[in-house]
Amino acid sequence: MTEQGSQDQQKNACFRTTIGGQALIEGIMMRGPGKQAVVVRTSEGLTEKVDELKLVKERHPILGWPVIRGVVNFLDSMVKGMQALTYSASLYEGEEGEAEEQPSKFEMWLEKKLGSEAAGRFFIGFAVFLGIVFSVGLFILLPTVVAGLFSHILTSSIARNLAEGALRILIFLAYLWIMSFMKDMRRVFAYHGAEHKTIFCYEAGLDLTVENVRRQPKHHPRCGTSFLFVVMIISILAFSLLQWSNVFVRILTRLLLLPVVVGISYEINRYIGRHDNLFTKILTAPGLWLQNWTTNEPDDSMMEVGIRSLKLVIPEEKGADTW
């Protein structure tokens, strides 16, 4: 399905749902307005896990303000996503003949000292921390440092900022391209395609069957890949306003501005979710193209997982999940 086909499908949809998802290891997580469901396929069939979502902004209204809510939701989605990924990994049976990985001495010691539940929270929190550090280091700090090495050539702050932004996009594209060739990731990306197809089918008002889901495009304009690309573009625009040449000052200012970049990108993503016009088509076009690397065509069993996970989070009140 082409980008245009994906956009035409979105234009003809009955409505736009706020339900979103994430591909897991042999599974899919769906998040609705009140529930989160994780469905994983094992040798014994589908394993389901449903949790009620607690909205932090109900207790602290300031966290629901524009831009601030973007940072809060981004961190929350990272934590919830890592929890779901860890859960799916715990059910993964591996290929035939593959030995089951035994816990390390540190893992056993930590579980003994803290208990299994607290130890699990520790590892998930640590994994989220490492994920943030890796992402910030690779996509934010590395381009800043590399551009700083050529400060004797790039004497203009504008030239440095443009070079840094171009390098940031190149690293991001290279990262996605390399991931698309990894064997395990190809299956995850197929589940990613199943997630998109299922949501498209639901938005089109069709019965959630494998036959109907199969006909849908695998590229969705509100995908997380598109969001990340918007983050890249907003970061380039925001960082270009800073004129300091010292590399350490540049790193510090980028770290301080990062939450603002994430918050603004979130608001743009919300706008895209609510509108369909030339501006939103331009914004989503690069992300749709990038999904050629991050989504694959799923098989029927993967679409069954997507259907089940979506059904578990559809609110009882009709329209409660619309933008």
Contacts in CASP RR format, 6 or more apart in sequence:
PFRMAT RR
TARGET T0000
AUTHOR 0000-0000-0000
METHOD contacts of the structure
MODEL  1
MTEQGSQDQQKNACFRTTIGGQALIEGIMMRGPGKQAVVVRTSEGLTEKV
DELKLVKERHPILGWPVIRGVVNFLDSMVKGMQALTYSASLYEGEEGEAE
EQPSKFEMWLEKKLGSEAAGRFFIGFAVFLGIVFSVGLFILLPTVVAGLF
SHILTSSIARNLAEGALRILIFLAYLWIMSFMKDMRRVFAYHGAEHKTIF
CYEAGLDLTVENVRRQPKHHPRCGTSFLFVVMIISILAFSLLQWSNVFVR
ILTRLLLLPVVVGISYEINRYIGRHDNLFTKILTAPGLWLQNWTTNEPDD
SMMEVGIRSLKLVIPEEKGADTW
1 9 0 8 1.000
1 217 0 8 1.000
1 218 0 8 1.000
1 219 0 8 1.000
3 219 0 8 1.000
3 285 0 8 1.000
3 288 0 8 1.000
3 289 0 8 1.000
5 217 0 8 1.000
6 217 0 8 1.000
6 219 0 8 1.000
6 220 0 8 1.000
6 221 0 8 1.000
6 288 0 8 1.000
7 221 0 8 1.000
7 281 0 8 1.000
7 284 0 8 1.000
7 288 0 8 1.000
9 200 0 8 1.000
9 204 0 8 1.000
9 216 0 8 1.000
9 217 0 8 1.000
10 16 0 8 1.000
10 200 0 8 1.000
10 203 0 8 1.000
10 220 0 8 1.000
10 221 0 8 1.000
10 276 0 8 1.000
11 276 0 8 1.000
12 204 0 8 1.000
13 200 0 8 1.000
13 203 0 8 1.000
13 204 0 8 1.000
13 205 0 8 1.000
14 203 0 8 1.000
14 204 0 8 1.000
14 205 0 8 1.000
15 203 0 8 1.000
15 319 0 8 1.000
15 322 0 8 1.000
16 203 0 8 1.000
16 222 0 8 1.000
16 273 0 8 1.000
16 274 0 8 1.000
16 322 0 8 1.000
16 323 0 8 1.000
17 199 0 8 1.000
17 202 0 8 1.000
17 203 0 8 1.000
17 321 0 8 1.000
17 322 0 8 1.000
17 323 0 8 1.000
18 32 0 8 1.000
18 33 0 8 1.000
18 321 0 8 1.000
18 322 0 8 1.000
18 323 0 8 1.000
19 30 0 8 1.000
19 31 0 8 1.000
19 32 0 8 1.000
19 33 0 8 1.000
19 199 0 8 1.000
19 202 0 8 1.000
19 310 0 8 1.000
19 313 0 8 1.000
19 314 0 8 1.000
19 321 0 8 1.000
20 30 0 8 1.000
20 31 0 8 1.000
20 32 0 8 1.000
20 195 0 8 1.000
20 199 0 8 1.000
20 222 0 8 1.000
21 28 0 8 1.000
21 29 0 8 1.000
21 30 0 8 1.000
21 31 0 8 1.000
21 195 0 8 1.000
21 199 0 8 1.000
21 309 0 8 1.000
22 28 0 8 1.000
22 29 0 8 1.000
22 31 0 8 1.000
22 81 0 8 1.000
22 84 0 8 1.000
22 85 0 8 1.000
22 195 0 8 1.000
23 188 0 8 1.000
23 189 0 8 1.000
23 191 0 8 1.000
23 192 0 8 1.000
23 193 0 8 1.000
23 194 0 8 1.000
23 195 0 8 1.000
24 38 0 8 1.000
24 40 0 8 1.000
24 84 0 8 1.000
24 85 0 8 1.000
24 87 0 8 1.000
24 88 0 8 1.000
24 188 0 8 1.000
24 191 0 8 1.000
25 40 0 8 1.000
25 85 0 8 1.000
25 88 0 8 1.000
25 89 0 8 1.000
25 92 0 8 1.000
25 184 0 8 1.000
25 188 0 8 1.000
26 40 0 8 1.000
26 41 0 8 1.000
26 42 0 8 1.000
26 88 0 8 1.000
26 91 0 8 1.000
26 92 0 8 1.000
26 187 0 8 1.000
26 191 0 8 1.000
27 38 0 8 1.000
27 39 0 8 1.000
27 40 0 8 1.000
27 41 0 8 1.000
27 88 0 8 1.000
27 191 0 8 1.000
27 302 0 8 1.000
27 305 0 8 1.000
27 306 0 8 1.000
27 309 0 8 1.000
28 38 0 8 1.000
28 39 0 8 1.000
28 191 0 8 1.000
28 194 0 8 1.000
28 195 0 8 1.000
28 198 0 8 1.000
28 302 0 8 1.000
28 305 0 8 1.000
28 306 0 8 1.000
28 309 0 8 1.000
29 36 0 8 1.000
29 37 0 8 1.000
29 38 0 8 1.000
29 39 0 8 1.000
29 80 0 8 1.000
29 81 0 8 1.000
29 84 0 8 1.000
29 309 0 8 1.000
30 36 0 8 1.000
30 37 0 8 1.000
30 39 0 8 1.000
30 195 0 8 1.000
30 306 0 8 1.000
30 309 0 8 1.000
30 310 0 8 1.000
30 312 0 8 1.000
30 313 0 8 1.000
31 53 0 8 1.000
31 77 0 8 1.000
31 80 0 8 1.000
31 313 0 8 1.000
32 53 0 8 1.000
32 313 0 8 1.000
32 314 0 8 1.000
32 315 0 8 1.000
32 321 0 8 1.000
33 53 0 8 1.000
33 315 0 8 1.000
33 320 0 8 1.000
33 321 0 8 1.000
34 52 0 8 1.000
34 53 0 8 1.000
34 313 0 8 1.000
34 315 0 8 1.000
35 50 0 8 1.000
35 51 0 8 1.000
35 52 0 8 1.000
35 53 0 8 1.000
35 312 0 8 1.000
35 313 0 8 1.000
36 50 0 8 1.000
36 51 0 8 1.000
36 53 0 8 1.000
36 80 0 8 1.000
36 84 0 8 1.000
36 313 0 8 1.000
37 48 0 8 1.000
37 49 0 8 1.000
37 50 0 8 1.000
37 51 0 8 1.000
37 309 0 8 1.000
37 310 0 8 1.000
37 312 0 8 1.000
37 313 0 8 1.000
38 48 0 8 1.000
38 49 0 8 1.000
38 50 0 8 1.000
38 84 0 8 1.000
38 87 0 8 1.000
38 88 0 8 1.000
38 309 0 8 1.000
39 46 0 8 1.000
39 47 0 8 1.000
39 48 0 8 1.000
39 49 0 8 1.000
39 305 0 8 1.000
39 306 0 8 1.000
39 308 0 8 1.000
39 309 0 8 1.000
39 312 0 8 1.000
40 46 0 8 1.000
40 47 0 8 1.000
40 87 0 8 1.000
40 88 0 8 1.000
40 91 0 8 1.000
40 305 0 8 1.000
41 47 0 8 1.000
41 301 0 8 1.000
41 302 0 8 1.000
41 304 0 8 1.000
41 305 0 8 1.000
42 91 0 8 1.000
42 93 0 8 1.000
43 93 0 8 1.000
46 304 0 8 1.000
46 305 0 8 1.000
46 308 0 8 1.000
47 91 0 8 1.000
48 308 0 8 1.000
48 309 0 8 1.000
48 312 0 8 1.000
49 87 0 8 1.000
50 312 0 8 1.000
50 313 0 8 1.000
56 63 0 8 1.000
56 72 0 8 1.000
56 76 0 8 1.000
57 63 0 8 1.000
57 64 0 8 1.000
57 69 0 8 1.000
57 72 0 8 1.000
62 68 0 8 1.000
63 69 0 8 1.000
63 72 0 8 1.000
64 72 0 8 1.000
66 267 0 8 1.000
67 260 0 8 1.000
67 263 0 8 1.000
67 264 0 8 1.000
67 266 0 8 1.000
67 267 0 8 1.000
68 263 0 8 1.000
69 263 0 8 1.000
69 266 0 8 1.000
70 262 0 8 1.000
70 263 0 8 1.000
70 266 0 8 1.000
70 267 0 8 1.000
71 259 0 8 1.000
71 262 0 8 1.000
71 263 0 8 1.000
71 266 0 8 1.000
73 266 0 8 1.000
74 262 0 8 1.000
74 263 0 8 1.000
74 266 0 8 1.000
78 128 0 8 1.000
78 131 0 8 1.000
78 132 0 8 1.000
79 124 0 8 1.000
79 125 0 8 1.000
79 128 0 8 1.000
82 124 0 8 1.000
82 125 0 8 1.000
82 127 0 8 1.000
82 128 0 8 1.000
83 124 0 8 1.000
86 120 0 8 1.000
86 123 0 8 1.000
86 124 0 8 1.000
86 127 0 8 1.000
103 111 0 8 1.000
107 119 0 8 1.000
107 123 0 8 1.000
110 119 0 8 1.000
110 122 0 8 1.000
110 123 0 8 1.000
111 119 0 8 1.000
113 119 0 8 1.000
114 122 0 8 1.000
136 255 0 8 1.000
136 258 0 8 1.000
138 171 0 8 1.000
138 175 0 8 1.000
139 168 0 8 1.000
139 171 0 8 1.000
139 172 0 8 1.000
139 175 0 8 1.000
139 232 0 8 1.000
140 168 0 8 1.000
140 235 0 8 1.000
140 254 0 8 1.000
140 255 0 8 1.000
140 258 0 8 1.000
141 251 0 8 1.000
141 254 0 8 1.000
142 167 0 8 1.000
142 171 0 8 1.000
143 164 0 8 1.000
143 165 0 8 1.000
143 167 0 8 1.000
143 168 0 8 1.000
143 171 0 8 1.000
144 164 0 8 1.000
144 247 0 8 1.000
144 250 0 8 1.000
144 251 0 8 1.000
144 254 0 8 1.000
145 247 0 8 1.000
145 251 0 8 1.000
146 164 0 8 1.000
146 167 0 8 1.000
147 154 0 8 1.000
147 160 0 8 1.000
147 161 0 8 1.000
147 163 0 8 1.000
147 164 0 8 1.000
147 165 0 8 1.000
147 167 0 8 1.000
148 154 0 8 1.000
148 160 0 8 1.000
148 247 0 8 1.000
148 250 0 8 1.000
150 160 0 8 1.000
150 163 0 8 1.000
151 160 0 8 1.000
151 245 0 8 1.000
151 247 0 8 1.000
154 160 0 8 1.000
154 163 0 8 1.000
157 242 0 8 1.000
157 243 0 8 1.000
157 244 0 8 1.000
157 245 0 8 1.000
158 240 0 8 1.000
160 245 0 8 1.000
161 236 0 8 1.000
161 239 0 8 1.000
161 240 0 8 1.000
161 242 0 8 1.000
162 240 0 8 1.000
164 236 0 8 1.000
164 239 0 8 1.000
165 232 0 8 1.000
165 235 0 8 1.000
165 236 0 8 1.000
165 239 0 8 1.000
168 232 0 8 1.000
168 235 0 8 1.000
168 236 0 8 1.000
169 232 0 8 1.000
169 236 0 8 1.000
172 228 0 8 1.000
172 229 0 8 1.000
172 232 0 8 1.000
173 290 0 8 1.000
176 225 0 8 1.000
176 290 0 8 1.000
176 293 0 8 1.000
176 294 0 8 1.000
177 293 0 8 1.000
179 185 0 8 1.000
179 293 0 8 1.000
179 294 0 8 1.000
180 186 0 8 1.000
180 189 0 8 1.000
180 293 0 8 1.000
180 294 0 8 1.000
186 296 0 8 1.000
189 293 0 8 1.000
189 294 0 8 1.000
189 295 0 8 1.000
189 296 0 8 1.000
190 295 0 8 1.000
190 296 0 8 1.000
190 297 0 8 1.000
190 298 0 8 1.000
190 299 0 8 1.000
190 302 0 8 1.000
191 298 0 8 1.000
191 302 0 8 1.000
191 305 0 8 1.000
191 306 0 8 1.000
192 218 0 8 1.000
192 294 0 8 1.000
192 295 0 8 1.000
192 296 0 8 1.000
193 218 0 8 1.000
193 295 0 8 1.000
193 296 0 8 1.000
193 297 0 8 1.000
193 298 0 8 1.000
193 302 0 8 1.000
194 213 0 8 1.000
194 298 0 8 1.000
194 302 0 8 1.000
194 303 0 8 1.000
194 305 0 8 1.000
194 306 0 8 1.000
195 306 0 8 1.000
196 216 0 8 1.000
196 217 0 8 1.000
196 218 0 8 1.000
196 219 0 8 1.000
196 220 0 8 1.000
196 223 0 8 1.000
196 291 0 8 1.000
196 295 0 8 1.000
197 213 0 8 1.000
197 214 0 8 1.000
197 216 0 8 1.000
197 217 0 8 1.000
197 218 0 8 1.000
197 298 0 8 1.000
197 303 0 8 1.000
198 208 0 8 1.000
198 213 0 8 1.000
198 216 0 8 1.000
198 303 0 8 1.000
198 306 0 8 1.000
198 307 0 8 1.000
198 309 0 8 1.000
198 310 0 8 1.000
199 220 0 8 1.000
199 310 0 8 1.000
200 216 0 8 1.000
200 217 0 8 1.000
200 220 0 8 1.000
201 208 0 8 1.000
201 212 0 8 1.000
201 213 0 8 1.000
201 215 0 8 1.000
201 216 0 8 1.000
202 208 0 8 1.000
202 310 0 8 1.000
202 314 0 8 1.000
204 216 0 8 1.000
206 212 0 8 1.000
208 307 0 8 1.000
208 310 0 8 1.000
208 311 0 8 1.000
209 307 0 8 1.000
210 300 0 8 1.000
210 303 0 8 1.000
210 304 0 8 1.000
210 307 0 8 1.000
213 303 0 8 1.000
213 306 0 8 1.000
213 307 0 8 1.000
214 300 0 8 1.000
214 303 0 8 1.000
218 291 0 8 1.000
218 295 0 8 1.000
218 296 0 8 1.000
218 297 0 8 1.000
218 298 0 8 1.000
219 288 0 8 1.000
219 291 0 8 1.000
219 292 0 8 1.000
219 295 0 8 1.000
220 291 0 8 1.000
221 272 0 8 1.000
221 273 0 8 1.000
221 280 0 8 1.000
221 284 0 8 1.000
221 287 0 8 1.000
221 288 0 8 1.000
222 269 0 8 1.000
222 272 0 8 1.000
222 273 0 8 1.000
222 284 0 8 1.000
223 287 0 8 1.000
223 291 0 8 1.000
223 294 0 8 1.000
223 295 0 8 1.000
225 287 0 8 1.000
225 290 0 8 1.000
225 291 0 8 1.000
225 294 0 8 1.000
226 269 0 8 1.000
226 272 0 8 1.000
226 283 0 8 1.000
226 284 0 8 1.000
226 286 0 8 1.000
226 287 0 8 1.000
226 288 0 8 1.000
226 290 0 8 1.000
226 291 0 8 1.000
227 265 0 8 1.000
227 266 0 8 1.000
227 269 0 8 1.000
229 286 0 8 1.000
229 287 0 8 1.000
229 290 0 8 1.000
230 265 0 8 1.000
230 268 0 8 1.000
230 269 0 8 1.000
230 283 0 8 1.000
231 261 0 8 1.000
231 262 0 8 1.000
231 265 0 8 1.000
234 261 0 8 1.000
234 264 0 8 1.000
234 265 0 8 1.000
234 268 0 8 1.000
235 254 0 8 1.000
235 257 0 8 1.000
235 258 0 8 1.000
235 261 0 8 1.000
238 257 0 8 1.000
238 260 0 8 1.000
238 261 0 8 1.000
238 264 0 8 1.000
239 253 0 8 1.000
239 254 0 8 1.000
239 257 0 8 1.000
242 250 0 8 1.000
242 253 0 8 1.000
242 254 0 8 1.000
242 257 0 8 1.000
244 250 0 8 1.000
244 253 0 8 1.000
268 283 0 8 1.000
270 323 0 8 1.000
271 280 0 8 1.000
272 280 0 8 1.000
272 283 0 8 1.000
272 284 0 8 1.000
273 280 0 8 1.000
273 323 0 8 1.000
274 323 0 8 1.000
314 321 0 8 1.000
315 321 0 8 1.000
END
